[in-house]
Amino acid sequence: MTLRYKILFSVDIRHDYYADGKSNDFEISPSPETVLVLKGQGMLLKVVENKLIVLIRVDENGKALIDFSKNGKLTFFMKLNNTYFNNFTNLGYHPADPEKYYFSNINQAKSESELYLSSKILQYNNANDYPIGTLASNSSDTVFEAIKPSSNALKRALTNKDYWMNRGKVQYVNSGDLVEVTPFVYLFKTVSNTDFTVNIYTLNYNTGAYDEPVTDTLHLSFSNPQTSVPVRLEKLPKGCYRIEVNGESRHIYTDSNAVYNNIFGIIEIFNFLPASNAFALFNTFGIAKNPLFTIHFPNRALIWKYAARSNDVLSIKDSRPPPYRLSFIPLAGNEFISAKPIPVSQRPLKTLSIESAALGNISAIANPGTERLGTIEIDGDTYYSAEVRLNY
């Protein structure tokens, strides 16, 4: 008997820092529950370089031999293996925090033909604060990164190139992908009170929202005012829920394995989406559509700093034509800094040179590394920076 397999879906993990765009920074493994599902459904799991691939056993017509339940899902954990990942990645990730990244095909983040598992980057709203490094999009889904802070009091449109850097039409991993991961008791921090009304909601496959109650409404009363409410989750299946306490709402993910194994993120692929949906796994005939999903990380933008040994160095120059040419500002102490943050890359920039009073033009000079970052204050704003000490 011939065994036939067809790719059910793939997840491509990409990063702008790398020359080939491939991020091999993660170990990806299925949850214990998913191991059983894969075995029961006749599925195979492969991780090839930066890509997660799930295959399903099919008949001679390409149809799955075992129907995958419409309520079915597959869960995978991402464990970070690169110590320097945060240095070259524009993320606010802190391993000790309870918040982890959650990626899923229910996020429906699509840009042109690309299918992203991250959440859609929100459109710019001049009422919001945008610290340095924040991402925002325009109405045509072009993404911009804040290179200077803006706010409701200091409105700066995305077209202002002194405040925003164009990152293209990529739905990057962003702060909207963070969710608190908790064991079976979640402490909901809220406004001080003695009486609390608690509701827990799961994903509603009909609406695609977390609006389906999974427990009866719980009423809690305390003799003294409380600012933390314990919400017990041990009777619920592992997964994502929305908890509402006195009208205040919060998404969480409950799984003790995820909590205690220090994961970076969770990938969760659902099968309830209709065949017409681009993120669905099967077509109307039950044949695997083989969608390619993407998780795309943005590279960090840093202020580049060059420290010369003497005043023989007059300037740092970039030989490229505008608008690609970088400019550097001289500082006291024979130092030069980039006028704007520069996205770091594994591919070196070879167009930078030194103008020396004694030796003329010296090229090409090294780019700053990302193994060790510092900070620098410019006009009252603090930036991450990387430094090169010159031998001139």
N, C-alpha and C positions, 0 to 999 in steps of 0.2 A: 504494500500500500504506500503510495506517494504522499508525503506530508507537504502541504502547501501553506505558505504564510504570506500575508500581505501587511504592509506597514499600516497600522491604525492611525498613528500620529507621530510627529517628531517635535522636539523642543530644541531650538537653536539658541545657545547662550552666547551673546555677542558683547563686545566692549570696544569703544572707540580708541582706547589707549593702544591696543595691539595692532601691529602692522597688518596682520591678516584678518583682524576683526574678531578672532576667536578667543573666547574666554575659557581657559582650562583651569580656572581657579577653584572649582567646586567638586566635591564628591557627592554624587547623587544616588540616593538609595530609596527603595519603596518602604512605605510604612508596613508594620506587621500585618495589618488588615489587607493592604494591597497585595502583599505576597500571596495571600490565600486567594484573592480575586484573580490574580494573574494565572495561578495554577488551575483554578476551577474553570476559567474561560479559555484555556488553551492559548494564553498569550505569552510572548517572550519579551524580555526587557534587555536592551543593549545600551551601553553608554560608549560612544565612539568620539574621542577627543572632547569637543564642546557640545556634543549633541546627545540628547536623550531620545531613544527610539523604542517604541512599543509596537510589536507585531502581533497579529491575530491569525489563528489557524482558519483557513477558508476551504471551500469546496472548489470543484473545477470551474465554477462560474464566478469565483471571487467573493462569494457570500460567506459570512462568518458561520462556522459549523455550530457554534453555540451562541445563541442570542445574548447580547450584553444588555442587562436590565436598563430600562429607561431611568431607573432610580440609581443606577450604578455610578461610581466615581473611582478615580485612581489618585492616590496621594503619594507624593515623593518629598523627601527632605533634602535640602541643600546644605552641605557643610562646607564652610570656607576653609581653604587650605593655604591661602597666600597671606603671609603676615603683613605685606605692604599694600594689600588691596585698597584699603581706605586712603592711602596716600595719593593714589592716582585715579580714584573714583569719586565723582561728585555725589556723595551720599552722606547723610547724617547718621550712619549706622554705628551703634555702640554695642559690642557683644554682651555687656552686662545688663543692658536694658531688657525689659520684658517684651518690647515690641520687636517683631520679626517681619520679614517681607512675605507677602502672600500673593501668589500669582495664579490666575485661573482663566479658563476660557469663558467664564461668565462675565468677565470685565468688559468684553466686547470692544476693546481698543483696537481700531483698525485705521491704518494710514495708507492710502492708495491700496496696493495689493498685499501689504504686510499685515499679518495677524499677530497682535501682541498679547501676552498674558498679563502684562502690567495694567494698571488702571489708566484711564485717559487723563492726560495732563490738562488741567483746568484752564479755561480761557482767562486772559488778563482781566482783572477788575480793579479799577483805580481806587476803590475803597479799601483794598487789602494792602497789607504790608508785604514787601518783597525784599528780604535780606539778600546779601550777596550769595550767589550760587543757586537761588531759587529758580525753578522752571515755570514758564507760563506759555500759553499758546495763543495764536490769533484765530480769527474765524475760519481760516483755510487750513488749520491744523499745523502751521509752521510753529516750531518750538523755539523759544528764546530763553537765554540764561541771564539773570541779573548780574552785572559786573559792578554796579553801584546800587546801594539800597534806595528804594522808593516806597512811598506810602500814600495814604489818603491826603496827608498834609503836604507831601512832596510828590505830586503826580508826575510820572515820566512814562510816556507812551512807549510801546514796543518799537516804534520807529526811531526812537532816540538812541543812536549808536554809542553815545557816551555812557549809557545806562544799561543797554541790552546787547547781547551777542546772539546772532542768528545761529541756531543749532540744526536747522533743517527740519524736514518732516519725519521725525523719529519719535515714537512714543516711548521715551526713556522710562526706566525704573525711577520712581519718584516717591515723595513723602506720602502720597495717597495710598501706597501699597503696604504701609506699615499697619500691623494689627497686633494687639496684645495677645500673647500666648500664655495660657494659664493652666494649672492643674485643675482638679475637680472642685476647688473652692475659689471663687473669684471675689476679691474685695473691690466693690464698686465705690470709688471715692466721689462724694457728692456734697451738696450743701447741708450744713448741720440741721438735723431734725430729729424728732422722736418717732414719727410715723412714716412708713415707707410702703409704697405700692410697687411690686416687682413683677415684670413680665419678661418672658424669654421667647424669642422668635427664631425660627429656622428659615432656610431658603424655600421660597414658594416656587415650585417649578412652573406654575402657570403664569406668574407675574415676573419672575426673575429677580424678585426683591426679598429681603428678609422681613416678611410680614406675616408668616404663618406661625401662630402660637403653638408651642410644644409642651407647655405646662399650664395649669390653671394659674390665674392671678394670685400672687402671694402678698399677704398683708403682714408687715412686721411692725411691732411697737416696742419701744425701749423706754425705760424709766428716765434715762438721761439722754440728752442730745448726742447723736452720733454723726460722724463725717465719713464713715466707711460702713458699707452694708455687705455682709457675706452672702453670696449667691452660690448655692450648691448646684453642681452640674454633673455629679457622679452617675446619675441615672440616664444621662443623655449620651448618644453616640459621639465619638470624637469628631470634631469639625468646627465650622464657623457658625456663630450665633450673634444675634443682636439682643443686648440686654437693655431694658428700659426701667429706670428707677425714678419714680415721681416725675415722669415725663422726660427725663434726661436719657439720651440714647447713646449706646456705645457698642461697637463690634469687637468681638473677642474670638479667639480660637482656643478650644480646650483639647489638650492632649499632653499627658504627663511625659510621654516619650520625647515629644518635641521640646518640652521645658527643660528636662534634665540632660539632654544630649547636646545642648548648646548649638542648636542649628542656626543657620543664617536665614533660611527662608523655606517656604512650603510651596510646592506646585500641586495644584488640584485640578483635575480634568473631569468634567461632568459629561454625562451622556443624554441628558434630557432635552437638549436643544433640537428644534425641528430641522429636518434635512435641508431646508432652504437656507438655514443660517450658515454663514461662512465658517463659524467656529464649531459646527456640528461634526461628529465623528463618522456618521453613516449617511448615505443617500437614501432616497425613498425605497430602493430595492434591497436595502440592508447590506450594501457593499461599502467597505471602508473608503472614506474620501481622502485619507492620507493628508490632512492639513499640516502645514509646517508652521508651528507657533514660534514666536520669538520673545526672548527676554534680553533687552538691550540696555547696557550700562553706559552712562556718560562719563567721559574722562574729566578729571578735575582741571580747572583753570587756575594757574598760579601766577603770582608776580615773580618774574625772573630777575635775579640780582647778581651782578658781577662786581667783585671786589678786586681792584687793581693794587699792585704792590707800591706803585709810585704815580706821580702826576704825569708821567710820560704817556699814559693812556689818555687820549683826548675824548674818545667817544666809542660807542658800540653802534655798528651799522648793519643794516639788512639790505642785501643787494636785490631783493625782489621788487617788482614794480608795485605801485598802488593798485588795488586796495589791500594787497597781501602784505605789504611792507610793514615790519614792526618798528616802532620807535622806542628809544631808551632815553631816560632822563638822568642827567648827571646830578649826583648828590655830594655833599661834603665828605671828605675822607676817601676820595678816589673810588667812589662807588657809583654804579649805574643800575637803574631799575627800569623794567618795562613800563610803558605808559599805561598799558591795560593788562589784565590777566591773560595768560596764554595757555590754551589747552595743551596738556602734556601728552606726549606720544612716544611709543617705542621706536618709531621711525624718526631718526635725528633730523633736525633742521640744519642744513649745511650752508646756509646763506648768510650767517652772521660773521662779522669780522671786527677786528680792533683797528682803530686809527691811532697809530703811535707817532709821537713827535720825532722820535729818533729813527724808527724803522719803517715808517709809512703804514701801508695796509697789511694786516696779518689775518689770514683766514685759513681754514674755518675754525671757529672756536667751539668749545664743547657746550652742549646744552646742560642745564641743571638736572641732577638726578632726582628721583622721588623717594629714595631710601630714608631721607631725613628732611622733614619740613620744618619751617619756622613760621613766624608771623611778622607782618610789617604793617605799620599804621600810615595811611595816606589820607590826608585831608580829614582826619578824624575817623576814618573807616578802617577796620582791621581785615587784612587779607592773609591767606596762606601764601607762603613764599618758599622758593628753593634757590640756593646760592651756588655760584662757582667762584673760586678764588683763582685769579689769573696769575701767571708767572711773569708778568710785565709790570 
